[in-house]
Amino acid sequence: QVQLAESGGGLVQPGGSLRLSCIVSGSIDSIRTMRWYRQAPGKQREVVALITKGGTTSYVDSVKGRFTISRDDAKNTVALQMNGLKPEDTAVYYCNAAAGQMFTDYWGQGTQVTVSS
């Protein structure tokens, strides 16, 4: 079992920055990949960024060059640094872990990010 808890969301003006954090606990050694997803009202949940156990990162095209995913193994956290935020980045952001041989999905409760002037 893996437990995830996000924090760091809020209201920010266009062009601003936010840093989301995901605290990971439980069977940490079983985690294969960590992802940040987001879901905007009326839209499907989409993958924003991922980081593998080996440290490889990947991003959806719409956030490349603006968002950075990272992890701190000593603190058991995964972060999403978001710069140059746009109104279209407004969504609930979820932390996700794929763990074990079956790549079982675990989810946090989500944190709201609102980009508005």
N, C-alpha and C positions, 0 to 999 in steps of 0.2 A: 504494500500500500504506500501511496505517495500523497502527501498533503501539500497544497499550494495556497498561498495567501498573497494577493496583490495589494499594492498601495501606490500612492503617488498621483492619482488622477486629479482632475480639477478643471477650472475654467481659465482659459488663457486667450490672449488676443492673437489674431493672425500674425505670423512671423515669430511668435514666442516659442519657448521651450518648456518641456516637461520631462521628468525622469520617472519612469515606472519601475517598481521593484517587485520581485516575486520571491518570497521566502519559501524554500523547499525543505520539507521534513519527511521522515519515514524512510522507505527503502531507497535511499539516494543512489546507492551503487547500481541499482537496477535500471536507472534512467538511461535511455539511448539518445533521445533528442528532446530539446526544450523548444517550444514555440510560443510566440505571441500571436494571438488572433484578435480580430476586432469585428464587431457587428454594429452596423449603423441601423437606425430605424427603417424598417421595410426592406432591408437587404439581407443577403445571406452572410453568414460568418465567413471571414476570409483570413488566410494566413498572412501575417505581416512580415514576420522574420523568424528565422530558426537558427539554432546553434546545436551542432552535434556533440557527442561525447568527445570527439577528437578535436573540437574547436572550429570546425568548418561552419561558416555562416552563409545565410542566403536571405534575400529580401524580395518582396513583391516590387515590381517596377515603380509603382507610384510613390514609394518611400525611399528608394535608392538615393544615396547621397544626403539624406536628411535624418534617417533613423539609424541607430547603431545598437545591436544586441550584444550583450556581454555577460560573462558569468564570473562570480567570485566563489571559488570552491571552498575557500576558508570560511566564508560566511554563509555558504549554502544559499546563495541568491543569484537570480538572473535579472538583469536590468534591460530596460529599453529606453535609450536616450533619444528623445524626439526633438529635433530642431526644425526651424522653419515651418512651424505648424500652419496648416491651412484649414479652412472651414470644413472641407471634405474629409479631414481626419477625425471629425467628431464621431464618436462611437463608444461603445463599451468595449474595453480591452480585457482580454482573458489570457492568463498564463496557462500553458498546457505542457504536460510531460507525457512522453511515450516511454513506457517502461516494460522490462521483462522480455522474455522470448516472444511473446505475442504482441508486443508493442501496445500494451493496454494504455488507453488514454485516461489521464487524470486532469481535472480542471479546477481552477480557482473560481472564486465567486464573481470576479469581474470588477473593474474600476472604470468609472465614467470619465471620459475626456471630452470636453466641450471647447471648441475653438470658435470664438465669436468676439466681435467688437461691441 
